[in-house]
Amino acid sequence: MNNKILENSDIRERVKKGLDMTFEKLLKAKSQTNGIFVLSQNGVIKKVKTSDLIR
């Protein structure tokens, strides 16, 4: 059972790392085209320039 917990933890870490890498790649691509991100925070939709996220 302890082995399964370690496997799940390892899989979660790999997925998290992959998501972080994908977000960084998206951020770089959007910043090159002066794009914006549309985000939801507490049910409020916000538009944020990529240049503001990079700082």
Secondary structure, 3 states (H helix, E strand, C coil): CHHHHHHHHHHHHHHHHHHHHHHHHHHHHHHHCCCEEEEEECCEEEEEEHHHHHC
